[in-house]
Amino acid sequence: MHYKILATLTTAFMLIGTCQTHANSTEQYQLEQVVTLVRHGIRPQTNTEALNEATGKTWPTWSVPDGHLTARGYKGIVNQAQYQIDLWQQQGLAITPAQPCEKQQSQIFIWAAPDERTQKTAQAFSEGINPQCHFSVNVSKYEQDPLFDALKMGSAESNFKQIKQQFKQKIVSQEYAQARYNNAGQSLKNAVCAPNGCQFLSEPWKLKLSQKGQPKLSGPANEGANIGETIRLQYSENFPLDQVAFGHVHNADDVKTMMQLHQAKYIYLNDLMPYAQMGGSILYQQILNALSTTETASPLHRPLVIFVGHDTNISEIKTLLGFHWQLPQYLADDIPPGGSLTFSKYKEIKTQKQFVKIDFSARTLDQWRQLTSLSNKQPLPQATLQYNYCKSTPVGVLCPLDQFLNDAQKKIVPTTIKQPLFQ
């Protein structure tokens, strides 16, 4: 599949336009449905003890337990939802605050991963849509959900040989990988490691299968990714700068420098097609089902379908899409807290044909740190996917829905997980 990517900081004019531009666009295209996959908001590191042990230093404490959504993370998602629902309504999405809550509930479906941070993020998104309605947040009754946790449930175990072969091709050699990320490792070591800490930086780059059948990186990119992510989260949470990376970060550019091993983890693992297929096919299939179903009784048929998961979920589907982006203040293909991979289904009024617009959007580091209220003047940066069969329109780059669904379905692979979905 041939494609090219549009990745730009969207201005207020591009997002909203003049009243006349808006009127013209809605006369030509009707937004029928939005299906969005959202990463949870800001959280602390998921395992402080492991972080302390890996670095030999004691990391600052947070206001919430490891891995839980912070108050800032919650507020940021509420504001983001308010901003996004306003945009979608302006494009004609059939959800309005004037409708009774029961009517609005019948038009919205929210499904979250089982973790506390994802459930709370889903609640924040619900509040942002309409704080008076308390829309239902649905979650699996099981400890894990195949939509979000397929790899943890062993989906890739039978394909590990193929995944490992592609991993070896990707790193080229141990010497190449070490040389490529030597400066990145040194930057982390100088910033956050005790004199005898961070021994993982000298270990080989390897891919192993965990006891539960999940492919896992070992070596610099494993703990290095966790450390980089923690630094990003500290900065986004508005930690005092003398606590962010132990005082070695002064601005967003410094954070970006610390994220290189985090990026490497995605390059060497999540970008591998068989890995992404085994991890993302179940969720991707449900997104495609939502865009294509004609069963009016199905919750996936509703005008607004929201899945709340993790950056890993977005990264897997990004790989299946062949989508790459570069948002302000981040490394390429980064997926910050609240990052949203959105599929917007439009109907062309004149021809009645359906199209889909696919974009990724996320707050900048400083928009998180300052908890900026998103608006026309402070828009959510966005990148748009464009295949060679898509076209530019007044509402953005649109791709014929039938052709997209046909191509996308070819990326889906079967998995052996027996646990039922949406239960």
N, C-alpha and C positions, 0 to 999 in steps of 0.2 A: 504494500500500500504506500503510495506516495503522498506526502503531506508537507505542509509548511506551517509554522507556528507564528501567531501574532501575539506578542507580549509587550504591552504598553501600560504605562500609568494612565488610567482613565481619568480624564478631567471631568469637571462638573458638566461642561457643555456636552461632552460625549455621552455622559450618563443620562442626563435629563434633557438637554437641548432647550431650544426656545419652545414656547407654547405651540408655535406653528409647526415646528419639526415634530414635536410629540403628537400633535393631532394628525399630521400626515402619516406618521409611522403606524399609529393605531388604526388608521383607516385602511392601511394596506395589510397589516399583520395583527393577528389576535393571539395573545399569549394564552394558551389553553392549559398548560401544566408546567410545574416546576418540580424536578426531582433533584434533590441536593444531598450530598454526602459531606458532613461537617466534622472536622476534628474538634475534640473537646477543647475547652479553654485552658488557661494557665493552671499548672499544677506544680508541686515540688517534685524533686527526684523521687523515683519509686522505691529506692532502697538506699537510705542514708548510710547504713552500716557498711554496705558493699562499697559505696563511694569513698567513705573514710578509709577503708582498708586498701582500696586500689591506689589512692593518692598519698596515704600516710598523713593526711591532714583532717582536721575536724571541720566539716562544712557548716555554714550558718543554718540555724533552725528557721522553720517556716511557721506560719500561723495555723496551718492545718496538717493533718497526718500525711505521711508519704503517699504520693499519688492521688491525693484528693483535690478537687477543684477549689481554687481560692475565691475569696469574695471579689477580687478584681477580675478574675477569670469569669465569674458569673455576670458581673455588671457589664463587662465588655461584650459578652455574647448577647445579653438583653439588647444593648444598643445596636449591635450588628444586625440582629433579627428585625428590629424596628426599621433600620435603614433598608434592609433587603426587601422586606415585605412592601414598603412604600414604593420601591422601584418596580416590583412585580405587579403591584396593583395599577401603577401608572401605565404599564404595558397591557393591561386588560385582564390580569388574573382574577378569576371570579371569587375573590374573598374580600369582603369589605367590613370595616369595624361597625357599620350601621346594622349589620345582620345580627339576629339573636345568636347567642353563644352556641346553642344547639345546632343551628344551621351551619355556623362556621366549623364546629367540630366534625360535622359530616363531610367537610371539604378538606380536612387536614388529617394526615396520618404521620405519626412520629414513632420511629422505632430506634431504640438506643442499645448499644452494647451493654453488657451487664455491670461494668465497672461503675464505681461511685461517681467518678469524674465525668463519664459519658452520660449517665442518667441525670446528673445535676445540670450538665450543659444542655441536655434536651429540655429540662424544665425551664432553664433560662431562655432558650429559644421560644418556647411556648409563651412565656411571659412577655417577650418582646413582640410577638405577633399581636397579642391582646391580653393585657394584664388582668382584665376582668373575667376572662373565660376559663382559665385553668385547664387548658386542653390536655387530654390524656397522653401520657408518655408510656409507650408500650415497651416491654423488655422480656426477654426469655425467662422462663421459670427455672431454666437450667443454669448451672454455674458458668458454662461456656456457651457461646452462640456460634454456629457454623458460618453465619453471615460475616462475623468479625474475627473469629478465632479458628478458622479452618486449619491453619498451620500448626497451632498449638494442639489441635485435635488429631494430628498425624496425617493430614491430607497429602503431604509431600513425601512421605516415607518411601513409597514405591518408586518415586521419580528422583530419588536423591542422587543416584549415579549420574543422571543426565544433568542435574543442577550443578553437581560438583565439577563435572567436565567443563561446563560453561564458565564456572567460577575460575578454574585454572587458566582458561583461555583469556579471561578478562584481566586477571592480575599480571599476565605475561610471565612473570617470574618473581620469586621472593625478592631478589635484588632490585628489580624494577619497582615493585610496590614500595619497598623500604625507601628507595631513593626519591620516589615521587612524593611521599608524604613525610619525609624526614623533617623538613622545616615546620610543617604543621605539628608534628609530634613535639618538636623542640619548643614551639610556642606554648603548647599546653604544659609541658614540663616546667618551663620557667615560671609559668603563672600559678599553677595549682598543685604542684607536686613537692612533697618533702624530699630532702636529699637522697633518701633511699626509696622513694616512692615511685609509682608508675612503671613498675618493671614490665608491664604488659607492652610498653612501647618497643621493647627489644625482642618481643616474641614473634614467631613466624605468623604470616597471614594464612590462616587455615579455615576451612569450612567443615564442621562436624555435624553429626546428627545427635540431638539430645535423646535422653531416655524416652521421651514422649513422642519421638519421631519428628521433631522440628529442626530444620537446618539452622545452624547457629554459627556466626563468625567467631573466631578467637584471634587474639593478637591485637594490634593497635586500634583497629576500627571498632572493636566491641566496646570496651570501656571508654575509649576515646570519643565514641558517639554519645555515650551517656553523659560524659563530662561536658561536651560541647552543648548538648541539649539543656543541661542544668544551668550552664552559664547564660544561655539565651532566656531561659525561664526566669532566672534571677533578675536580669535586666528588664524583662517585660513586666515583672511583678513590681518594679520600682524599688528594688532593694537599694540602699545607699551604695554609692559607687565604691566605697572602700570595702564593701562586702562582695561585690560582683567579681568573681574570679580572684578573690582575696586582694582586691584593689588594683588589678591589672587590666581592667576594662574602664575606659573613659567615655566611650560613645558607641554608636551602632556599628561603626566600621570595625572596632576592636572585637565586638561580638562575632561579626562575620568571619574574622580571621580565626577565631577559636572554633568555628563550626566545620572546619575542613575534614576532620576525621568522621564527623557525623555524615557529611556528604559522601565520603568514601564508602561508608556502610551501605548506602543506598545504591551507589554505582556498582559495587561488587556483589550485591545480593538482590535487593528489591528490583533492580533493573533487569535481572535475568528473566527471560520470558517464561521458562517452565516453572520457576519459583513463583512469579506473579500469577500465573495461571492456576497453580494449585492453591495459592492463598486467596485469590480474588474472584475466581469464577463463580462461586455461589452468590456472592453479593452483586457482582456485575450482572448476572442473569436476572436478578430481581429488579435491578435498575432498568434493564432492557424490557422486562415484563411490564414494569410501570409505564414505560413510554409507549407500549404497543397494545396493552390489554384493552378489550372492548367490553369486558365484564363489569358492568356498572356497580355490581354489589361488592366487587373487590376493593379493599382499602387502597391498593396500588393504583386504582383508577382515579383517585381523588386529585383535585387540582394542585394540591401541595403535598408532596411526599418527602419526608425528612429522615435520613439515616444519620445517626450520630455515632461516630466511631473514633478511630485512631489514625495517626499519620501513616502507619503501615498499610491500613486499608486503602487510603487515597493513593499511596505510592504504587500499590499493586495494580489498581485500575488505571492509573496514569500510564503504567508500562503497557497494559493491554490496549490502551488508546493510542500509544505512540505519541504522547503529549509531553512537551517540555516547555518550561517557562522560566522567566527571570523577573522576579518582582523586586521593587526598590528595597534596599537595605539587606537583601538576602542573597545567599549563593543560589546558583541555578537549581531549579526543581525542589527548593526547600518547601516544607509544609509546616508553617507556623501554627500556634494555637488558634483555633477558630477558622483555619483555612477551609474553604468550601469548594468542592468540585461539583459544579451545577450543570444540569441538563435542562434546558428550557425548550419546551415544545410549542411551536407556533403554527398557526394556520394562515395561509395566504388567502385573504378575503376573495380576491378575484378568481383564483383557480381552485380554491378549497384544498389545495395540497398542503401537506404537513412537513415541517422542517424542524430541525433541532439545532440549538446553539449550545456549545459546550465551553465552559470557562472555569478558570480557577481564580479565586480571589482571597485576599488575606490582609489583615492589618499590618502595617509596617512595625518594626521594632519600637520606634518612637511613638507611634499611635497607641501601642499597648502601654508603653512606659508612662505616657501622659494620660492614658485612658481618654483619648480624644473622642469627642462626640462626632460620629460619622455624619456627613452632610454633603450637600453640593460642593461646598468649599473644601471639605475634608473627605473626599471620596475613598471608597475601598479600592485599592489597587487591584487590577484585574488583567489576566492574560486569556486570550481566546484561541481555541483550536481551529485550524483551518486545513481541511483536506483539499486535494486538487479539484474535487467535484463540488465544493461549497461556493457560495457567492456572498458578496457584500450587499447589505440591505440597510434601510434606515434604522433597523433595530439591531444591527450587528451582523456578524458572519453566520449565515444559516446554511445548514447541510440538509439535503433531502432525507427525510426520516427513513423511508424505506431502504435507501441505499446504505445509510449508516447502520441500521439494524441488521441488514444482511451481512455487511462486513464485520460488524462487531460480534455477531453470533459465531463466526468462524474462530474467534479467539477463546471461546468457552471450552473448557475440558471437563469431563465428568470426574467426580470425586466419590470416595467410598464412605463418606460420613453418613451414618444412618439416622442421626438425630433429626427430628422434624423441624421445619422452619416455622417461624412466627408462633412459637409455642413456649 
